[in-house]
Amino acid sequence: MWNIQLFKLNFDDQEVKAVSDVVSGGWLSMGEETINFEEGFSSFLGKDVYCKAVSNGTAALHMALLALEVGEDDEVIIPSLTFVADINVVKLVGATPVLADASNLDDWNMSLETIKEKVTNKTKAIIIVHYAGYPCKDILAISKFCNDKGIALIEDVAHAPGASVDGKKCGTFGAIGCFSFFSNKNLSIGEGGMVSTMCPGLHKKLGYIRSHGMTTLTLDRHKGRSITYDVAQPGLNYRMDEMRAAIGSVQLKKLPDGNLRRGELTQRYRSNLSATSVMIPFKEHPSNAESVYHILPILLPEGTDRVLIIGALKEKGIQSSIHYPPFWDFSAFKGQFEQDDSPITAQICTRQLTLPLFPTMTDQEVDQVTSALIEAINEC
Ligand SMILES: Cc1ncc(COP(=O)(O)O)c(C=O)c1O
């Protein structure tokens, strides 16, 4: 259907072999592959970072809120521009989500300023999102602010595995980092996620929450290392299986090169569109904040009919998407948020479009997309 789709997996025989080896090995969940993937991801994030592989990014966020004991009467600040998982998990633990606006039309992340406007004495946690793979440029100041105020900082790193600020990886600035390895992410598994923390106590608690609060694993009993288990606290089943963990380890090896290639392609998009009325955000991004270019978001010129542009691209076989529709338009949240309270996000949400970006994309494909886009804008 598509000549150029939004995203393509960067899979080859290595992923196939990884899964096939697990299946022939006969151990399917929470075994050596999971440990291997967790250890690899921990070293990737840096020294003294503890990781637990989980079933998906939403589970990671849910676990973070549970581990930090966020609940009724607590407020959690989240970006007004983000995926619905961030608001859903806050609602589902019984806390109140408070939306903070994007910084400006170039920097779509929250800033310390937009956050400070929303802090009250009920603020228990802040969820930062590194939108499109661009690290939140105030992350160091936000982390200090949270420490000073006793507010828990959670990083939603779904878009940004490998991104860094001053050489320190995103996912290590707050109490807990939450990663997603959904199919279309920089590290693709299908369904999968990771929680990261530098706090051994939280690491232990996250382990309990991931697996029924149990003190030993099925593998421990299989290997004869223990006979039974205690339940230290109530927990869930947010485990990752061995097939996915094995794919994760292969994908982790490909991640640095994939991120670099995304950067090159983004540069090409920027130069192809530089003389047009289309804006690509994060143009002014500071050089100490290294992006991993998860998606290629653009801001269409004001007044452009986005539906017509999407249709014109589709006619040429080019897939596009929207990141994200605003919360105030969803039936579940109708009447709960004022778009005037997040004016920058409101503008972005009406003019934003996401163009194809994936590591195996060719330069020529970028040129095809930008030519089709320019033509569509001139005609619509
Ligand atoms: C910013 C953000 N947060 C959270 C998630 C949820 O991750 P998952 O789909 O793995 O549950 C996503 C995934 O799309 C995301 O983009």
The ligand as a Tripos MOL2 file, in Angstrom:
@<TRIPOS>MOLECULE
LIG
   16    16     1     0     0
SMALL
NO_CHARGES

@<TRIPOS>ATOM
      1 C1          5.8230    9.0320   24.8220 C.3       1 LIG1
      2 C2          5.3170    7.6320   25.0100 C.ar      1 LIG1
      3 N1          5.0800    7.1900   26.2530 N.ar      1 LIG1
      4 C3          4.6450    5.9460   26.4980 C.ar      1 LIG1
      5 C4          4.3960    5.0610   25.4760 C.ar      1 LIG1
      6 C5          3.8220    3.7140   25.8000 C.3       1 LIG1
      7 O1          4.6400    2.6650   25.4280 O.3       1 LIG1
      8 P1          4.0020    1.2240   25.0480 P.3       1 LIG1
      9 O2          3.3010    1.3720   23.7600 O.co2     1 LIG1
     10 O3          5.2200    0.3510   24.9670 O.co2     1 LIG1
     11 O4          3.1160    0.8310   26.1620 O.co2     1 LIG1
     12 C6          4.6430    5.4600   24.1660 C.ar      1 LIG1
     13 C7          4.4300    4.5020   23.0610 C.2       1 LIG1
     14 O5          3.9010    4.7080   22.0540 O.2       1 LIG1
     15 C8          5.1010    6.7840   23.9210 C.ar      1 LIG1
     16 O6          5.3170    7.2200   22.6760 O.3       1 LIG1
@<TRIPOS>BOND
     1     1     2 1
     2     2     3 ar
     3     2    15 ar
     4     3     4 ar
     5     4     5 ar
     6     5     6 1
     7     5    12 ar
     8     6     7 1
     9     7     8 1
    10     8     9 2
    11     8    10 1
    12     8    11 1
    13    12    13 1
    14    12    15 ar
    15    13    14 2
    16    15    16 1
@<TRIPOS>SUBSTRUCTURE
     1 LIG1         1 GROUP 0 **** ****
